[in-house]
Structure formats: C-alpha cells, structure tokens
C-alpha cells in the first residue's frame, strides 16, 4: 500500500484521510531537495522501519520492522560526514539530530527511504513520518500526524508499503 501525503496537508490512510504537517517550504521535487531547506521531498518513499521510545509505552502494533530508541540515539545530518543520513550514537563529532526528544515528536517514528540507497551528500536527511505538534506546525521536511493516526497506519502497514509525498 502507498500512503499519500499531499501538499494540501492531508494523508490518505486508505479508508480515511487525516490531517498532516509537512515542511514550511512546501513540497519540492526530490532532485532539488537540499539539506536544511525546510521542504518535504516529492516521491514515493519506502517504509524502512519503525522506531519508538520505550519509556513512553509499549511498541506499537505493526508488521513492520521495529526498534526501540535510546537516549544516546541520533541521526547524522552533516552532508560531509560518512554517516550522513544514518543513525549514530551521541555525542557524535558531526552534526546529528537527537532522536530522544523532549518535545515527544519522535516517540514514534517511521523511517522513510529518502536519499538512503546510498545517501548522497546534501540531498536531505532524516525524512521521517513522525508525531505532529498539537497545532500541526510545519516540520523540517518530514510528514507528521497525530499519534492515533500514526498508530492506525502502523496497524495496517506491512513490509513493502511506502509513503508518497505529492506536490
């Protein structure tokens, strides 16, 4: 199944549409996506795995590969680093996003296969489907939804599914 996130702020879960947040710069073609541009990359991105924060509840019900995150987990966003767009352990000598966040947006994260096979420097990193802020404020380029909506998606998702971000 392909879950469609459209630039108008809706994610299609198959039998229902739910609100989502995208990057403040909108949706851009993946070929012009750049690190730090605030845009969500257009394309079909395979779901790689699910990450969850174990101190915030049990793992979600899903057929997808799932891993617990730890307080020292990060994701490298430094284009010139060999670990670019890959998970790392913190502290890390290059720029890396903290996965164990105080704002709880990464309590549940779906890793999307954008710029990962292999990562090309500067074309964007850490493109996830994750939890939205209560007001659905823009992400830094990810797709974000309410926790109940993400849990519903995960219950129905299976290996081979993808998220399409559409202009």
N, C-alpha and C positions, 0 to 999 in steps of 0.2 A: 504494500500500500504506500502511496505517496500522500503525505500530509501537506496541504498547500497553505503557505503563509503569503498573503498578498499585501501589497504596499498600502492598501486602504485600512490595514490594522485588524485583519481577521485571519484566523487559522481554521482550515477545514479539517475536522476530525473524521470525516466520512459521513456520519449521520447527524452531525451538528457543526455549527460554526461558532467559534469562541473568539473573544477579543484577544489581541496580541499586541505587543510593543516591538518595534524594530528600531534601527539606528536613526538618529536625528537627521542624518544627511539623506535618508530615504534608502531606496534600493538601487544599486548600480550593477552593471554587467560585471561578472567576475573578473574579466580581463583588465578592468580599470580599477578594481578594488585595491586599496593600499592600506597598509598598517596605519592605524590611528585616524582614518578619515571619517569615522562615525557612520559609515554606510554599511548596510546589510548586502551581502553578495547575492545577486540573482543566480539561480541554478538549482539543480537537484542534488542534494547532499545526503549521501547515505548515513544512516544512523550507525555509529561505530559501537557505542556502549553507553551505559548509564552510570553516573557517579552519584553517590548520596552521602549525606553527613549522618553517621550512625548515632550521634548524640541527640539527634532531632527526631528519632523514631526508627522503626524497622525499615528494612529495604522495601521499596515499592514492589507491587506485584507486576511482574513482566517476564516475557520470554527472552528478552534481550540480555546480552552480557552485562553484568552489574558488578561494581566495585565500590567499596567504602573509601571515602577520602579521610585523610588525617590532617591534623593542624599544620604540618610542615609540607603539605602538597601545594605545588604551584604549577603554572603553565607559562613557558617561556614565550615572551613577545618581542624579543630582541632580534631583528632580522639578520644581524651579522653573527649570531651565535649558532653553533652546530645543533643545539637543541631547540631551535626556532620551531614554534607551533607544536611543541611536545611537552608532556608532563615532566616536571622537575621537582626536586626536593629543595625546600627553603631552609636556610638562606641560600640563594643562588647568586653566582657572581655577575650574571647579566640580568637585565630587566625581566621580571616574571610576575604574573598576576597571582594573587593569593586565592586559592580555591576555598579555603576555610574562612568565610567572610562573616563579619559582624552583622551585615545587613540581611543575612539569610537568603540572598538571591541564589546562591549556589548550594543550598541544602539539597537540591535535586537538579541534576544537570544531565542533559543528553548531549554527548559529544557528536558533532556533525563532521562529516568527511570533507570539509572545505580546505583546500590547499594542504593536503596531508600525504600525498602519494606521488612523489615525495614533496615535502614543503619547499616552496620557492620563496626565497627571502623577499620580504616586503609586501607580499600579496595578501596579507591578512592572516591573523592567528586567532585562536580561541573563539571560533564561531560555534556557539552553543545554542541549544534550546534550554532555557532555564526559567526560574520563577520570576514573575513580574513584580514590580513595585505596586503598591495598592492603587496608585493613580495611573498606572501603565505609562510611567515616564519612559522616554526613549532609552534604549540600551546603547552600548558602544558599537553595535553592529550585529548583535545576536537577535534571536527571536525569544520573547518572554511571554509567558502565560500564567494564569492563576494556578495555584498548586492543585486544586481539584481537577482542573482541565488537563494539566500535565499528567497527573495520576491516571486519568481516564485514557489518555493517549497511550501511556505505557501498558495499561492492562490489555489493550488490543494490539499492541505493536509486536512484531516478530522480526527475527533476523532477515535482512534483505529490504526492510522498509526504509523510507527516505523522507526527508523534508524538502519541499520545493519552496524557494523564496522567489516570488514573482514580482516583476516591476508593475 
